[in-house]
Amino acid sequence: MDARGYSAKIVKANQEASIDNPGVLLGRYCISNDVSVYDVSDFFKVSRMTIYKWFTGKAIPQNRHLEKIKATLEKLRYSV
Protein backbone atom coordinates (compact mmCIF):
# COMPACT_ATOMS: atom_id res chain seq x y z
CA MET A 1 0.00 0.00 0.00
CA ASP A 2 1.35 3.40 -0.95
CA ALA A 3 0.90 5.65 2.07
CA ARG A 4 2.80 8.82 1.21
CA GLY A 5 1.70 11.60 3.51
CA TYR A 6 0.41 9.22 6.17
CA SER A 7 2.43 8.09 9.15
CA ALA A 8 3.07 4.40 9.68
CA LYS A 9 1.05 4.69 12.90
CA ILE A 10 -2.05 5.95 11.06
CA VAL A 11 -1.71 3.35 8.31
CA LYS A 12 -1.36 0.54 10.85
CA ALA A 13 -4.28 1.76 12.95
CA ASN A 14 -6.44 2.01 9.83
CA GLN A 15 -5.50 -1.51 8.72
CA GLU A 16 -6.33 -2.90 12.16
CA ALA A 17 -9.65 -1.04 12.51
CA SER A 18 -12.99 -2.57 11.55
CA ILE A 19 -14.33 -1.73 8.10
CA ASP A 20 -17.80 -1.79 9.66
CA ASN A 21 -17.03 1.86 10.41
CA PRO A 22 -17.47 3.88 7.19
CA GLY A 23 -14.82 6.32 8.42
CA VAL A 24 -12.27 3.51 8.40
CA LEU A 25 -13.30 2.51 4.90
CA LEU A 26 -12.95 6.13 3.79
CA GLY A 27 -9.50 6.11 5.38
CA ARG A 28 -8.48 3.04 3.44
CA TYR A 29 -9.50 4.71 0.22
CA CYS A 30 -7.71 7.96 1.06
CA ILE A 31 -4.53 6.26 2.24
CA SER A 32 -4.30 3.99 -0.80
CA ASN A 33 -5.04 6.87 -3.19
CA ASP A 34 -2.91 9.47 -1.39
CA VAL A 35 -5.83 11.81 -0.72
CA SER A 36 -4.71 14.35 1.86
CA VAL A 37 -6.33 14.66 5.25
CA TYR A 38 -6.51 18.40 4.63
CA ASP A 39 -8.64 17.85 1.51
CA VAL A 40 -10.90 15.37 3.30
CA SER A 41 -11.36 17.66 6.31
CA ASP A 42 -12.20 20.54 3.98
CA PHE A 43 -14.71 18.41 2.05
CA PHE A 44 -16.50 17.31 5.24
CA LYS A 45 -16.03 20.63 7.07
CA VAL A 46 -14.47 18.99 10.13
CA SER A 47 -11.03 19.18 11.73
CA ARG A 48 -8.10 17.10 10.55
CA MET A 49 -8.06 15.48 13.99
CA THR A 50 -11.63 14.31 13.41
CA ILE A 51 -10.59 12.76 10.09
CA TYR A 52 -7.70 10.93 11.74
CA LYS A 53 -10.12 9.59 14.36
CA TRP A 54 -12.49 8.40 11.63
CA PHE A 55 -9.64 6.77 9.71
CA THR A 56 -8.38 4.90 12.78
CA GLY A 57 -11.81 3.88 14.06
CA LYS A 58 -11.50 5.95 17.25
CA ALA A 59 -14.64 7.89 16.33
CA ILE A 60 -17.76 7.13 14.35
CA PRO A 61 -18.85 9.94 12.06
CA GLN A 62 -22.11 11.71 12.88
CA ASN A 63 -25.15 10.74 10.82
CA ARG A 64 -24.90 13.76 8.53
CA HIS A 65 -21.32 12.79 7.72
CA LEU A 66 -22.11 9.08 7.43
CA GLU A 67 -24.50 9.77 4.58
CA LYS A 68 -21.90 11.86 2.76
CA ILE A 69 -19.18 9.24 3.33
CA LYS A 70 -21.37 6.44 2.00
CA ALA A 71 -22.42 8.50 -1.02
CA THR A 72 -18.80 9.44 -1.74
CA LEU A 73 -17.55 5.86 -1.50
CA GLU A 74 -20.44 4.66 -3.65
CA LYS A 75 -19.65 7.31 -6.26
CA LEU A 76 -16.03 6.17 -6.21
CA ARG A 77 -17.25 2.56 -6.36
CA TYR A 78 -14.93 1.73 -3.48
CA SER A 79 -15.45 -1.20 -1.17
CA VAL A 80 -13.28 -3.74 0.55
N, C-alpha and C positions, 0 to 999 in steps of 0.2 A: 504494500500500500504506500503510495506517495503521500507524505504528510508534511510537505514544506509549509512552514508558517505555523505548524502546530507542534507543541512540545510532546515529547515521548510520553509524558505523564497523562496528557489529555487524550492522546491516541490510545494508550493502554486502557484508561478508564472507560473510554467510549467502546472499545472492543469487549470489555468485560461487562458492560451494562446491558440490561435487557432491551431487546428491540420492541418489546410491548409498549415502551414509552416512545411516542412519535418524535420527541425531542432527540432521543438517542439515534433514531433512524435518520433524522435530518442531519445530525452530526456525522454519521457515517457517510452520507452523501457529500457533505461539505468538505470533510477531511479528504476523501478519496478524489474529489474534484478541485481541491485547493481553492475553495470559496472562503474568503476571509470572514472572520468573526465580525469585523467591523461592518462589512456589507450585510451580513445576516442581521446584526443588531439594528442597523439602519432600516432594513426592510420590515422588521417586526416592531420597530419603535420601542425597543427594550435595551437595557444595558448589555455591554459585552459580558459582564459577569453572569447575567441571567442566561445568555447563550451558552456559556461554558457549563453552567449547571444543567441546562437542558441536554447538552451533548454528552455529559458524563452520567446522566440519570439521577443527579442529586436533587433535581426539581422537575416537576411535571408542569408543562405549560398550562396556563389558564385556558378555559374553554374557547375564548375568542381567538387565542393563538393556535389552539389545537386545530380548529377548522382551517385556518390559513396554512398551517404546516401540512395537513393532510391534502389540501387542494394543491399546494405547491409540489409535493412529492408525486401526486397523481399526474400532474401536468408534466413533470419530468419523467414520468413512468419509472420511478425508482422504488424498488422494494428489495428486501433481502430474502 
